[in-house]
């Protein structure tokens, strides 16, 4: 059974971020991001052609894969996708090369993971490349913890991480 995803999320008190579903109008922006070696080295290993971007990242795989653009101040700064099959559920994300290191990725990932958890997406996972220390730190800031298991994706050894929602300790 496939679970629901939000249509849009707005997050952040200091810097307002918006996650909105991608559309074919976003294909050029996504293609440009994925042509930058600082992004594609961890996302497939090579630039992604426009036709593949349209097929994979503009809404054609819903509901199994829902792709969002991350916007800051009305400008697109990255992509995050929620995917699911009959057994597993997870997130994948990249931030545009010139926007990395600003904390937007972890903020977007945490907000989406919390929303999906409330919708029943349990055992939500990510699998950053072991060599991508910045991504591992970003996912950890978003609430993901290493499971101790490893995998292989696009020729990179990966670290499996799972989301641990914040619990309200309350009064």
N, C-alpha and C positions, 0 to 999 in steps of 0.2 A: 504494500500500500504506500503510495506517495503522499507525503505530508505537504501542507501549505507553506508558502513563503510570503513575506510582506511584499506589497507593491512598491513601497517606498519607505525609507526611514530617515528621520532627521535627528541628529545626535550632537551633543557637545554644548557645554555652557560657555567655554572661552572662545573656541572657534567652531562655528556651526558647520557641520558636515552633513551632506545629503547623499544617501544611497538611492539611486533610481535605476529601474530596470533599463538595460541597454536596448537600443533599437538599431535598425539598419543605418540610420543617420550618424551613428557613432563609429561606423566601420573604419573611416579614414583616420580618426583619432587613435583608435585601438591599433590599427596597422602601423601608424607612426611610432607609437610606444614600443611595439614589438619589433621594430626595425633597429632599435637602439641596443647595442651589445650589452649594456649594463642591465637591461631587462631580459632580453631573450637568452642570455647565457644560463639563466635559471628557469626559463619558461620555454622549453623545447629545444634550446641550443642553437637556433637559427631564426632569422627573420621569418615572420608568418605572412604569407601572401594574402592580399585583400579578399580573394574568394574564400579562403579558409577562415579568415576572421568573420566574414559574413555568415558562413555556415555554423561556426562554433560559438561566436560571442555576441550575437545580436538577437537572441530570443528564439531561435529555431529549434532548440533542444528542450524547451520547457515542456512539461514540468520537471523532467529528470534533472536538468541543469538550468538554474536561473542565474543570469549574469546581471550584475549591477555596476554602474559607474559610480565612483566615489567623487563627489564634488566638494570643493572648498571655495567659498566666496563666489559661487556660481560657475566656477571653472572645473572641468574634469581633471582629476589628478591621479586616478588609478582605477583598477578593476578588481572586483571580488565576485566569485561565483560560489553558489551553494549547489551541491550535487547530491543525488541520492539514487540508490537502487534498492532492491528488495532486502539487502543485508546491511549496507553501510551508508553513512551520510558524512559529508565533509565540506570543507571550504578550500578554495585556492585563491590566491591574491597576488597582484603585483602593483606597485606604485610607480608612476612615471619616473624616469631616472632623475630628472631635475627636481622632483618633489620628495625624494626619499630622505629619511632622517628627520622629518618634522613631526612624527607621532600620529600622522593621519591614518596610516595603515592599521596600527593596533587599535585606535579608537573605533574605526569602521568595523574591524573584525570582531571586537568585543560586543559592539551594539548588535550586529547581525547574529552572532552566536547566542547572545542572551535572548533575542527575539525568537530565534528558531528553537531554542531550548524550551521556551514557554509554549511553543506549538507542538512539542512532543519529539523534537529531533534530539534523541538521547545518543550518547557516545559519539558526539560530533568530533571528527578528526581532521588533522592537517598533516602534511608530510614534507616539510622543507628539506632541501638538500643539506646533508651533513656539513658540507663546505660553505654553506651560506649562513655564517654566524649572525649577520644582521637580521635575516628572516627568522631565525630561531629565537633571537631576543625579542623581535616584534611580536611573534605569536605568543611568547611567554607573557609579555606585557598585556596581551589581549585575554589572558586567562587560560592558555593552553599549557599543559604539562607533559613532559616526555614520558612515554610509556616504557621505555627500555627496549622497544622493538625497532628494527630497522627494515627498510625495504629498498627497492630500486625503481627509479622513475626517470625516463629520458636519459639513461646512462649515468645518473647521479645516485649515489647511496643516499637514502633519506632517513630521517628520524621521525617516527610516528609520535604524534602528540595528540592529546585528547582534551576537550574543553571541560573545565571545572567551573561551573557557574558560581558567582559570588553568593554567599548565603548571608541573609540579614540576621545579625545576632540579636537585634531588637532590644527593647528594655526588659 
